[in-house]
Amino acid sequence: MTEKSVFPKDFLWGSASAAYQVEGAWNEDGKGPSVWDEFVRIPGKTFKATNGDLAVDHYHRYKEDVALMKEQGLKAYRFSVAWTRIFPEGRGEVNQAGLDFYIRLVDELIANGIEPVLTLYHWDLPKALQEEYGGWESRKIIDDFVNYATVLFETFRDKVHFWVSLNEQNVFIQLGYMLAAHPPGVTDEKRMYEANHIANLVNASVINKFHEMKMPGKIGPSFAYTPNYAFDSDPKNVLAAENAEDLMAHWWMDIYAWGEYPIAVMDLLKKRGVAPTIEEGDMALLRSAKPDFMGMNYYQTATNKFNPIDGVGQGKMNTTGKKGSSEESGIPGLYKKVQNPYVDRTNWDWEIDPMGIHIALRRITSRYRLPILITENGLGEYDKITSENEIHDEYRIKYLKDHVAAVGDAIAEGCTVLGYCTWSYTDLLSWLNGYQKRYGFVYVDQDETQEGSLKRYKKDSYYWYQRVIASNGADLD
């Protein structure tokens, strides 16, 4: 470590993945079907009908992948457990063969000096629970989820020290129940807020269980935070940005940190008749659960303007990689998201704003007084492999370099940041974007045909991050 590094000595330089996106082996060793195993088979739901049946075969190649992590010097690897490997039907008898896979993976990571960061839920709900009681729409899921989590707590008590409860609740709830782009493919605002409230109760219950068991380690949710800006200083646009921040950020993080819903949003939802049903004891439970950190997935910022009552609604997302194909979107009467003229965009129209991660860290630190674990940050782009099997992804290096520098600036200003996990370690299945949208340090020979060799190749960014880790963030060039 050099003297000029602002990163703590024990900083977790990591990378991340999710079970459905990397593992494959979708029906092996007793695994039950998840809602995603079914959803990808609905025509038109994913890019070129790609699925995670094989993904990048991490289930069979995890030792090869961990060896690459060790060579790179990775300090932490964030992965998710597939609930249906542990309980094929969501509950009942533990499927030991499925649990054994994660025991082998965790042991392999530890043997190679890599800290496991275990995500309990990264969207692959057991299909059986969706069919039995509607999944997140029933309070029955609280006991089933805590039961599932408890098995993992008991199994990895002395091995895993960092746990993520729910990954991007704001994404799987909104895309699942409002935009119909994720399972269960519903467009119903009332059902969305009901399911979201129950997910909050699940999150609180599992955090309390972790602390009741006196688990040695830390637990917190991972929130997909997109800081909101006003387009300019026109007060109408400033209020629009306040509306967006309250509705799209505080609505979740205030509950995680304080157990309270934002006043203005709850007032609005009650007037519209879509507020969640809050039963006796709910708010006491939410207030009682204290996360040990706020997990943050950061990719971009959003710039907002006033949106009249007859203004734009939900516009089209860009899932094709054709730059400029996304549409303006918003909530009439509250805000609309517009293009920021001061930042560039990716081919999927995600805004590239390194200063935004600095702003995000400052906002969370100031509002919630919690340590932050950056659980995802990365660039999804088209990567080309040369005839010499080299991948010159200088655009990814620039993106990550600028974001790491901004994280350093936030740390220098007093933010407590536990670690930084890039998304993703290897290339993987991007949920709605197939295999063409690549994020990894490691190129995987897999594409929309899903007939690639699955061979792994190190990108230029692999070697760049190796140097960053070795210097503890002092050498970003």
C-alpha positions as CSV (number, residue, x, y, z in Angstrom):
1,M,0.0,0.0,0.0
2,T,1.3,3.5,-0.8
3,E,0.9,6.5,1.5
4,K,-1.3,8.4,-0.9
5,S,-4.1,5.9,-0.9
6,V,-7.3,7.2,0.8
7,F,-8.8,3.7,0.8
8,P,-8.7,1.9,4.2
9,K,-6.2,-1.0,4.6
10,D,-9.0,-3.6,4.8
11,F,-11.0,-2.2,1.9
12,L,-12.9,-4.9,0.0
13,W,-11.9,-4.6,-3.6
14,G,-14.4,-7.0,-5.1
15,S,-16.6,-8.0,-8.0
16,A,-20.1,-9.5,-8.2
17,S,-22.5,-11.9,-9.9
18,A,-26.0,-13.3,-9.4
19,A,-26.9,-17.0,-9.4
20,Y,-29.3,-17.0,-12.3
21,Q,-27.0,-14.9,-14.5
22,V,-23.9,-17.1,-14.1
23,E,-24.6,-20.6,-12.7
24,G,-26.6,-22.5,-15.3
25,A,-27.3,-26.0,-14.2
26,W,-30.9,-24.8,-13.9
27,N,-32.4,-28.2,-13.0
28,E,-29.4,-30.1,-11.7
29,D,-28.8,-31.7,-8.3
30,G,-32.4,-31.3,-7.1
31,K,-32.8,-27.6,-7.9
32,G,-36.4,-26.5,-8.3
33,P,-37.7,-24.0,-10.9
34,S,-37.7,-20.3,-10.1
35,V,-39.9,-17.6,-11.6
36,W,-37.1,-16.7,-13.9
37,D,-36.8,-20.2,-15.3
38,E,-40.4,-19.8,-16.4
39,F,-40.4,-16.1,-17.3
40,V,-37.6,-16.3,-19.9
41,R,-39.7,-18.8,-21.9
42,I,-42.4,-16.3,-22.5
43,P,-41.9,-15.0,-26.1
44,G,-40.6,-11.5,-26.3
45,K,-39.6,-11.1,-22.7
46,T,-35.8,-11.4,-23.2
47,F,-33.5,-10.3,-25.9
48,K,-33.5,-13.0,-28.7
49,A,-35.1,-15.4,-26.2
50,T,-31.9,-15.9,-24.2
51,N,-32.1,-17.7,-20.9
52,G,-30.0,-18.8,-17.9
53,D,-30.3,-22.6,-18.4
54,L,-26.6,-22.7,-19.1
55,A,-25.6,-19.1,-18.6
56,V,-21.8,-19.1,-18.3
57,D,-21.7,-22.5,-16.5
58,H,-20.2,-21.1,-13.3
59,Y,-21.9,-24.0,-11.4
60,H,-19.4,-26.4,-13.0
61,R,-16.6,-23.9,-13.6
62,Y,-16.5,-22.1,-10.3
63,K,-12.9,-23.4,-9.5
64,E,-11.7,-21.9,-12.7
65,D,-13.4,-18.6,-12.0
66,V,-12.1,-18.4,-8.4
67,A,-8.5,-19.2,-9.7
68,L,-8.9,-16.1,-12.0
69,M,-10.1,-14.1,-9.0
70,K,-7.0,-15.1,-7.0
71,E,-4.6,-14.3,-9.8
72,Q,-6.2,-10.9,-10.1
73,G,-5.9,-10.3,-6.3
74,L,-9.6,-9.9,-5.7
75,K,-10.4,-9.3,-2.0
76,A,-14.1,-10.0,-2.1
77,Y,-16.6,-11.9,-4.3
78,R,-20.3,-11.1,-4.1
79,F,-22.6,-13.8,-5.3
80,S,-26.2,-14.8,-4.7
81,V,-27.6,-18.1,-3.5
82,A,-30.4,-19.6,-5.6
83,W,-33.3,-20.2,-3.1
84,T,-34.5,-23.1,-5.2
85,R,-31.2,-25.0,-4.8
86,I,-31.7,-25.0,-1.0
87,F,-35.5,-25.5,-1.0
88,P,-36.7,-26.6,-4.4
89,E,-40.3,-25.8,-3.4
90,G,-39.4,-22.7,-1.3
91,R,-39.8,-24.6,1.9
92,G,-39.7,-28.2,3.3
93,E,-36.7,-30.4,3.4
94,V,-33.3,-28.9,2.7
95,N,-31.8,-30.1,-0.6
96,Q,-28.3,-31.0,0.6
97,A,-26.8,-31.3,-2.9
98,G,-27.8,-27.7,-3.6
99,L,-26.4,-26.4,-0.3
100,D,-23.2,-28.4,-0.8
101,F,-22.5,-26.3,-4.0
102,Y,-22.4,-23.1,-2.0
103,I,-20.3,-24.8,0.7
104,R,-17.8,-25.8,-1.9
105,L,-17.8,-22.3,-3.4
106,V,-17.4,-20.5,-0.1
107,D,-14.6,-22.8,1.0
108,E,-12.8,-22.3,-2.4
109,L,-13.1,-18.5,-2.0
110,I,-11.7,-18.6,1.6
111,A,-8.9,-21.0,0.6
112,N,-7.9,-18.4,-2.0
113,G,-8.0,-15.4,0.4
114,I,-11.2,-14.0,-1.0
115,E,-14.0,-12.7,1.3
116,P,-17.4,-14.2,0.4
117,V,-20.2,-11.6,0.2
118,L,-23.4,-13.6,0.2
119,T,-26.6,-12.2,-1.3
120,L,-29.7,-14.0,0.1
121,Y,-32.0,-12.9,-2.7
122,H,-31.2,-11.8,-6.3
123,W,-34.7,-12.1,-7.9
124,D,-35.0,-15.9,-8.4
125,L,-38.1,-16.6,-6.3
126,P,-39.2,-20.2,-6.1
127,K,-41.9,-20.8,-8.7
128,A,-43.8,-23.0,-6.2
129,L,-44.3,-20.0,-3.8
130,Q,-45.4,-17.7,-6.6
131,E,-48.0,-20.3,-7.6
132,E,-49.1,-21.2,-4.1
133,Y,-49.7,-17.7,-2.6
134,G,-48.5,-15.1,-5.0
135,G,-44.9,-14.8,-3.8
136,W,-44.2,-11.3,-2.6
137,E,-48.0,-10.5,-2.4
138,S,-48.5,-12.7,0.6
139,R,-47.3,-12.4,4.2
140,K,-46.6,-16.1,4.1
141,I,-43.3,-15.3,2.4
142,I,-42.0,-13.8,5.6
143,D,-41.7,-17.1,7.5
144,D,-40.5,-18.9,4.4
145,F,-37.8,-16.4,3.6
146,V,-36.5,-16.3,7.2
147,N,-36.5,-20.1,7.3
148,Y,-34.4,-20.2,4.1
149,A,-32.1,-17.5,5.4
150,T,-31.6,-19.2,8.8
151,V,-30.3,-22.4,7.0
152,L,-27.6,-20.2,5.4
153,F,-26.9,-18.3,8.6
154,E,-26.3,-21.6,10.4
155,T,-24.3,-23.1,7.6
156,F,-21.9,-20.1,7.1
157,R,-21.9,-18.6,10.6
158,D,-18.1,-18.6,10.8
159,K,-17.3,-18.3,7.1
160,V,-19.3,-15.4,5.7
161,H,-19.0,-12.0,7.3
162,F,-20.9,-9.8,4.8
163,W,-24.5,-10.6,3.9
164,V,-26.9,-8.8,1.6
165,S,-30.5,-9.4,2.4
166,L,-32.5,-8.3,-0.7
167,N,-30.9,-7.1,-3.9
168,E,-32.5,-4.1,-5.6
169,Q,-35.9,-4.5,-4.1
170,N,-36.9,-1.2,-5.9
171,V,-36.0,-2.9,-9.3
172,F,-37.6,-6.3,-8.9
173,I,-40.8,-4.8,-7.4
174,Q,-41.2,-2.0,-10.0
175,L,-40.3,-4.1,-13.0
176,G,-42.3,-7.0,-11.8
177,Y,-45.5,-5.3,-10.7
178,M,-45.6,-2.0,-12.6
179,L,-43.7,-2.4,-15.9
180,A,-44.4,-6.2,-16.4
181,A,-40.7,-6.5,-17.5
182,H,-39.8,-9.0,-14.7
183,P,-41.8,-11.8,-13.1
184,P,-44.6,-11.9,-12.3
185,G,-45.2,-9.6,-15.3
186,V,-48.0,-7.5,-13.8
187,T,-49.0,-3.8,-14.3
188,D,-50.9,-2.9,-11.2
189,E,-49.8,0.0,-9.0
190,K,-51.8,-1.1,-5.9
191,R,-50.3,-4.6,-6.1
192,M,-46.8,-3.1,-6.5
193,Y,-47.0,-1.1,-3.3
194,E,-48.6,-4.0,-1.4
195,A,-45.8,-6.4,-2.5
196,N,-43.2,-3.8,-1.7
197,H,-44.4,-3.4,1.8
198,I,-44.3,-7.1,2.4
199,A,-40.8,-7.2,1.0
200,N,-39.9,-4.5,3.5
201,L,-41.3,-6.7,6.3
202,V,-39.2,-9.7,4.9
203,N,-36.1,-7.5,4.9
204,A,-36.6,-6.3,8.5
205,S,-37.4,-9.8,9.7
206,V,-34.3,-11.4,8.2
207,I,-32.1,-8.6,9.6
208,N,-33.6,-9.1,13.0
209,K,-33.0,-12.9,12.8
210,F,-29.4,-12.3,11.9
211,H,-28.9,-10.1,14.9
212,E,-30.9,-12.4,17.2
213,M,-28.6,-15.3,16.2
214,K,-25.6,-13.0,17.2
215,M,-24.1,-13.7,13.8
216,P,-20.5,-12.6,13.5
217,G,-20.6,-10.1,10.6
218,K,-22.7,-7.5,9.0
219,I,-26.0,-7.5,7.0
220,G,-27.8,-4.9,5.0
221,P,-29.9,-4.6,1.8
222,S,-28.6,-3.6,-1.6
223,F,-30.4,-0.6,-3.1
224,A,-30.2,0.4,-6.7
225,Y,-29.6,4.1,-6.1
226,T,-30.0,6.6,-9.0
227,P,-29.5,10.1,-7.5
228,N,-31.9,12.7,-8.9
229,Y,-30.9,16.1,-10.2
230,A,-33.0,19.0,-11.3
231,F,-32.5,20.0,-14.9
232,D,-31.9,23.6,-13.8
233,S,-32.7,26.0,-11.0
234,D,-36.3,26.6,-12.2
235,P,-38.2,25.9,-8.9
236,K,-40.7,23.7,-10.8
237,N,-37.8,21.5,-11.9
238,V,-36.2,21.5,-8.5
239,L,-39.5,20.3,-7.0
240,A,-39.8,17.6,-9.7
241,A,-36.3,16.3,-8.6
242,E,-37.4,16.3,-5.0
243,N,-40.5,14.3,-6.0
244,A,-38.4,11.8,-7.9
245,E,-35.9,11.5,-5.0
246,D,-38.6,10.9,-2.5
247,L,-40.6,8.5,-4.6
248,M,-37.6,6.6,-6.2
249,A,-35.1,6.6,-3.4
250,H,-36.3,7.7,0.1
251,W,-39.3,5.4,-0.3
252,W,-37.0,2.4,0.2
253,M,-33.9,3.7,2.0
254,D,-35.9,5.6,4.7
255,I,-37.6,2.3,5.6
256,Y,-34.3,0.4,5.6
257,A,-32.6,2.9,7.9
258,W,-35.4,4.3,10.0
259,G,-38.5,2.2,9.5
260,E,-40.5,5.2,8.3
261,Y,-42.1,6.0,4.9
262,P,-41.6,9.5,3.5
263,I,-44.5,11.7,4.5
264,A,-45.3,13.4,1.1
265,V,-45.2,10.1,-0.8
266,M,-47.4,8.3,1.6
267,D,-49.9,11.2,1.6
268,L,-49.9,11.0,-2.2
269,L,-50.4,7.2,-2.4
270,K,-53.3,7.4,0.1
271,K,-55.0,10.1,-2.0
272,R,-54.6,7.9,-5.0
273,G,-55.9,4.8,-3.2
274,V,-52.7,2.8,-3.8
275,A,-51.0,3.0,-0.4
276,P,-49.9,-0.3,1.1
277,T,-52.0,-2.0,3.8
278,I,-50.2,-1.5,7.1
279,E,-51.3,-3.8,9.8
280,E,-50.7,-3.5,13.6
281,G,-47.1,-4.2,14.4
282,D,-45.8,-3.5,10.9
283,M,-44.2,-0.2,11.6
284,A,-42.7,-1.4,15.0
285,L,-41.1,-4.3,13.1
286,L,-39.7,-2.0,10.4
287,R,-38.3,0.4,13.1
288,S,-36.7,-2.4,15.0
289,A,-34.5,-3.7,12.2
290,K,-31.2,-1.9,11.9
291,P,-29.0,-2.7,9.0
292,D,-25.2,-2.7,9.6
293,F,-24.6,-1.0,6.3
294,M,-26.4,0.3,3.2
295,G,-25.6,-1.7,0.1
296,M,-25.5,0.5,-2.9
297,N,-25.7,-0.5,-6.6
298,Y,-24.8,2.6,-8.6
299,Y,-24.8,2.9,-12.4
300,Q,-26.2,6.3,-13.3
301,T,-28.0,9.5,-12.3
302,A,-31.4,10.9,-13.4
303,T,-32.2,14.5,-14.4
304,N,-35.7,15.7,-13.9
305,K,-38.1,18.4,-15.2
306,F,-41.6,19.4,-14.3
307,N,-44.2,17.0,-15.8
308,P,-47.7,18.4,-16.2
309,I,-50.7,16.3,-15.2
310,D,-51.2,15.4,-18.9
311,G,-47.5,14.8,-19.4
312,V,-45.4,11.7,-20.2
313,G,-45.9,8.4,-18.5
314,Q,-43.8,5.3,-18.7
315,G,-41.7,5.4,-21.8
316,K,-39.9,2.6,-23.6
317,M,-36.7,1.2,-22.1
318,N,-33.7,0.5,-24.3
319,T,-33.0,-3.3,-24.1
320,T,-31.5,-3.6,-27.6
321,G,-28.3,-1.6,-27.3
322,K,-29.3,0.8,-30.0
323,K,-28.2,4.2,-28.6
324,G,-31.0,6.8,-28.4
325,S,-33.9,4.3,-28.6
326,S,-35.1,4.9,-25.0
327,E,-38.0,7.3,-24.5
328,E,-38.7,10.0,-21.9
329,S,-40.6,8.6,-18.9
330,G,-42.1,10.0,-15.7
331,I,-45.1,10.3,-13.5
332,P,-47.7,12.9,-14.7
333,G,-47.9,15.7,-12.1
334,L,-44.7,14.7,-10.4
335,Y,-41.6,14.6,-12.6
336,K,-40.2,13.4,-15.9
337,K,-36.7,12.1,-16.6
338,V,-34.9,13.9,-19.3
339,Q,-31.4,13.7,-20.9
340,N,-28.6,15.4,-19.0
341,P,-26.6,17.5,-21.5
342,Y,-23.5,17.4,-19.3
343,V,-22.9,13.7,-19.3
344,D,-22.4,11.0,-22.0
345,R,-24.6,7.9,-22.3
346,T,-23.9,4.2,-23.0
347,N,-25.3,2.3,-26.0
348,W,-28.2,1.3,-23.7
349,D,-28.8,5.0,-22.8
350,W,-27.5,4.8,-19.2
351,E,-25.9,8.1,-18.2
352,I,-22.2,7.9,-17.5
353,D,-21.7,10.2,-14.4
354,P,-18.8,9.4,-12.1
355,M,-19.5,12.4,-10.0
356,G,-22.9,10.9,-9.3
357,I,-21.4,8.1,-7.2
358,H,-19.6,10.7,-5.1
359,I,-22.9,12.6,-4.7
360,A,-24.7,9.3,-3.9
361,L,-22.2,8.4,-1.1
362,R,-22.4,11.9,0.4
363,R,-26.3,11.8,0.4
364,I,-26.5,8.4,2.0
365,T,-23.8,9.2,4.6
366,S,-25.5,12.5,5.5
367,R,-29.1,11.2,5.6
368,Y,-28.6,7.8,7.2
369,R,-25.3,7.8,9.0
370,L,-24.5,4.3,7.8
371,P,-21.4,2.7,6.4
372,I,-21.8,1.9,2.7
373,L,-20.9,-1.2,0.8
374,I,-20.8,-0.5,-3.0
375,T,-22.3,-3.8,-4.2
376,E,-22.4,-3.0,-7.9
377,N,-20.9,-0.5,-10.3
378,G,-19.9,-1.2,-13.9
379,L,-20.3,-0.6,-17.6
380,G,-22.3,-2.8,-19.9
381,E,-21.0,-2.6,-23.4
382,Y,-20.3,-4.4,-26.7
383,D,-16.8,-6.1,-26.4
384,K,-14.8,-7.3,-29.3
385,I,-12.3,-10.2,-29.1
386,T,-9.3,-10.1,-31.4
387,S,-7.8,-13.0,-33.4
388,E,-5.2,-13.2,-30.5
389,N,-8.0,-13.5,-28.0
390,E,-7.4,-10.0,-26.5
391,I,-10.2,-7.6,-25.4
392,H,-9.2,-4.0,-25.4
393,D,-11.9,-2.5,-23.3
394,E,-10.3,0.9,-22.6
395,Y,-13.9,2.4,-22.3
396,R,-14.5,0.2,-19.3
397,I,-11.2,1.1,-17.7
398,K,-12.0,4.8,-18.1
399,Y,-15.5,4.3,-16.6
400,L,-14.2,2.3,-13.6
401,K,-11.2,4.5,-13.1
402,D,-13.3,7.7,-12.9
403,H,-15.8,6.0,-10.5
404,V,-13.1,4.6,-8.2
405,A,-11.5,8.1,-8.1
406,A,-14.9,9.6,-7.1
407,V,-15.3,7.0,-4.4
408,G,-11.9,8.0,-3.1
409,D,-13.1,11.6,-3.0
410,A,-16.1,10.7,-1.0
411,I,-13.9,8.7,1.5
412,A,-11.6,11.7,1.8
413,E,-14.7,13.8,2.8
414,G,-15.7,11.4,5.6
415,C,-17.9,8.8,4.0
416,T,-17.4,5.3,5.4
417,V,-17.1,2.9,2.5
418,L,-16.5,-0.8,3.3
419,G,-15.8,-2.0,-0.2
420,Y,-16.3,-1.6,-4.0
421,C,-17.7,-4.5,-6.0
422,T,-17.7,-4.1,-9.7
423,W,-20.5,-5.6,-11.8
424,S,-19.6,-8.1,-13.0
425,Y,-16.7,-10.6,-12.6
426,T,-17.2,-12.6,-15.7
427,D,-19.5,-11.7,-18.6
428,L,-23.0,-13.1,-17.9
429,L,-26.6,-13.1,-18.9
430,S,-27.9,-9.6,-18.6
431,W,-31.5,-10.2,-17.6
432,L,-33.4,-8.4,-20.4
433,N,-30.4,-7.8,-22.7
434,G,-29.0,-11.2,-23.4
435,Y,-25.3,-11.9,-23.7
436,Q,-24.4,-9.0,-26.0
437,K,-24.3,-6.5,-23.1
438,R,-21.0,-7.4,-21.4
439,Y,-19.9,-6.2,-18.0
440,G,-17.1,-8.5,-16.9
441,F,-13.3,-8.4,-16.4
442,V,-13.3,-11.9,-17.9
443,Y,-14.7,-12.4,-21.4
444,V,-16.8,-15.5,-21.8
445,D,-17.3,-17.1,-25.3
446,Q,-21.0,-17.1,-25.1
447,D,-23.6,-15.1,-27.2
448,E,-27.2,-15.1,-28.3
449,T,-26.8,-18.5,-29.9
450,Q,-25.9,-19.9,-26.5
451,E,-23.6,-22.3,-28.3
452,G,-20.2,-20.7,-27.4
453,S,-17.2,-22.7,-26.0
454,L,-17.6,-20.8,-22.7
455,K,-13.8,-20.3,-22.6
456,R,-12.6,-17.5,-20.4
457,Y,-10.3,-14.7,-21.6
458,K,-8.9,-11.8,-19.5
459,K,-9.8,-8.4,-20.8
460,D,-7.4,-5.4,-20.5
461,S,-9.6,-4.2,-17.6
462,Y,-8.7,-7.4,-15.7
463,Y,-5.1,-6.3,-15.6
464,W,-6.0,-2.7,-14.8
465,Y,-8.1,-3.8,-11.7
466,Q,-5.2,-6.1,-10.7
467,R,-3.0,-3.0,-10.4
468,V,-5.6,-1.0,-8.6
469,I,-6.0,-3.7,-6.0
470,A,-2.3,-4.2,-5.5
471,S,-1.9,-0.5,-4.9
472,N,-5.0,-0.3,-2.7
473,G,-6.5,2.3,-5.1
474,A,-3.4,4.5,-5.3
475,D,-2.6,3.5,-8.9
476,L,-5.6,4.2,-11.2
477,D,-3.6,4.7,-14.4
